[in-house]
């Protein structure tokens, strides 16, 4: 299943054992080395997370195994390693080419939740931080590396201008 981050952020997270909302989705934590999802942050500063193998369903609601699935990142080695190695949230991160051309900032991204990988990310420049312009969609394959303060992409990538129908995941 493919979903935009904007369709996940802020959604309640249910526990299979209680069938009641026990948390709220704040961020998806991905490994910057390979773009794979490692956890769902259920706290604004990633102080509490749910590992990907504990998420049973993403649609129509986010359902995790049980309330014990919410843990501190230090309890899961892989999650802690990702957070320790210069992790930065993808949303709002600056996107630049290898040659240093600023393309804008990430305003949304598309994931294949079944495979646990990022597929595309949407970038736009902003005017006064309020109005997006020059919106583009990039393939995750165009990423050379992800740093805490920027995402560096290939100079010769294929760029798609954003069309409204492209955002419906």
C-alpha positions in Angstrom: 0.0 0.0 0.0 1.3 3.4 -1.0 0.6 6.4 1.3 1.7 10.0 1.5 3.3 11.0 4.8 0.6 13.7 5.0 -2.0 11.0 5.1 -0.3 9.3 8.1 0.9 12.3 10.2 -1.5 13.0 13.1 -3.6 9.9 12.7 -4.4 8.0 15.9 -2.6 4.8 16.5 -4.7 1.9 17.8 -3.7 -1.1 19.9 -5.0 -4.5 18.7 -5.6 -5.6 22.3 -7.6 -2.5 23.4 -9.0 -1.4 20.1 -8.7 2.1 21.4 -6.4 4.9 20.2 -3.3 5.0 22.5 -1.0 7.3 20.6 -0.7 9.6 17.6 1.6 9.3 14.5 4.2 12.1 14.5 6.9 11.0 12.1 8.2 8.1 10.1 11.8 7.2 11.0 13.8 6.0 8.1 17.3 4.7 7.7 19.2 7.4 5.8 21.6 4.8 4.4 18.9 3.0 2.4 15.6 4.8 2.8 13.9 1.9 4.6 11.3 2.6 7.4 12.5 1.5 10.8 9.8 3.0 13.1 6.8 5.2 13.6 7.4 8.0 16.1 4.5 8.5 18.4 6.1 11.4 20.2 7.1 14.8 18.8 10.8 14.3 19.6 10.9 10.5 18.8 11.1 9.8 22.6 8.6 6.9 22.0 8.4 4.8 18.9 6.7 1.7 17.4 9.0 -0.6 15.4 7.8 -1.5 11.9 7.3 -5.2 12.7 4.8 -4.2 15.5 2.6 -2.3 13.0 -0.1 -4.7 11.9 -2.1 -2.3 9.6 -1.9 1.1 8.1 -5.3 1.3 6.6 -8.1 2.2 7.3 -6.3 2.9 10.6 -2.9 2.4 12.1 -3.0 -0.6 14.3 -0.1 -2.0 16.4 0.2 -5.3 18.2 -0.4 -4.1 21.8 0.4 -1.2 24.1 3.8 -2.7 24.9 4.8 -2.0 21.3 5.4 1.6 22.2 9.0 1.7 23.4 11.8 4.1 23.9 14.2 4.1 20.9 17.1 2.8 23.2 15.1 -0.5 23.6 15.6 -1.4 19.9 19.2 -1.4 18.7 18.4 -0.6 15.0 16.1 2.3 15.8 18.7 3.8 18.3 21.5 3.4 15.7 19.4 5.4 13.1 18.6 8.1 15.6 22.2 8.3 16.7 23.7 8.6 13.2 22.8 12.2 12.3 19.1 11.4 11.9 16.8 14.3 10.9 13.1 14.3 10.0 12.5 14.3 6.2 9.8 16.9 6.3 11.1 20.4 5.7 14.6 19.2 4.9 16.5 21.1 2.3 17.1 19.4 -1.1 20.2 20.3 -3.1 21.9 18.8 -6.2 25.5 17.4 -6.2 26.6 20.7 -7.7 25.0 22.7 -4.9 21.8 24.0 -6.6 19.0 24.5 -4.0 15.8 22.8 -5.2 13.6 23.6 -2.2 12.4 21.8 0.8 10.5 18.5 1.3 6.8 19.1 1.9 5.6 15.5 1.5 6.8 12.0 0.6 5.4 8.7 -0.7 6.1 5.4 0.9 5.3 1.8 0.0 4.2 0.7 3.5 4.2 -3.0 2.7 7.8 -3.0 1.5 8.8 -0.3 4.0 10.6 1.9 1.6 10.3 5.5 0.4 9.4 5.8 -3.3 9.2 9.5 -4.0 9.5 12.9 -2.3 7.9 16.2 -3.1 9.9 19.4 -3.0 8.9 23.0 -3.3 10.5 26.4 -2.8 8.5 28.7 -0.6 7.8 32.4 -0.4 7.9 33.7 3.2 7.4 30.1 4.3 3.8 30.3 3.4 3.4 29.9 -0.4 4.8 26.9 -2.3 6.0 27.3 -5.8 8.2 25.3 -8.2 6.8 22.0 -6.9 8.5 18.9 -8.1 8.5 15.1 -7.5 11.7 13.2 -7.2 12.3 9.5 -7.1 14.0 8.2 -4.0 16.5 6.5 -6.3 17.9 10.1 -7.1 19.1 10.5 -3.5 22.9 10.3 -3.2 22.9 10.8 0.6 20.8 12.1 3.4 22.4 14.5 5.9 20.8 16.0 9.0 20.5 19.4 7.3 20.0 18.4 3.6 19.3 15.8 1.1 21.7 15.6 -1.8 20.3 14.4 -5.1 21.9 13.6 -8.5 22.4 16.5 -10.9 21.0 14.5 -13.9 17.8 13.2 -12.3 14.3 13.0 -13.9 12.1 15.7 -12.5 8.3 15.6 -12.7 6.2 18.8 -12.3 3.6 18.1 -9.7 0.1 17.6 -11.0 -2.9 17.3 -8.5 -3.7 13.8 -9.6 -0.2 12.7 -8.8 -0.7 13.4 -5.1 -3.6 11.0 -4.7 -1.9 7.9 -3.3 
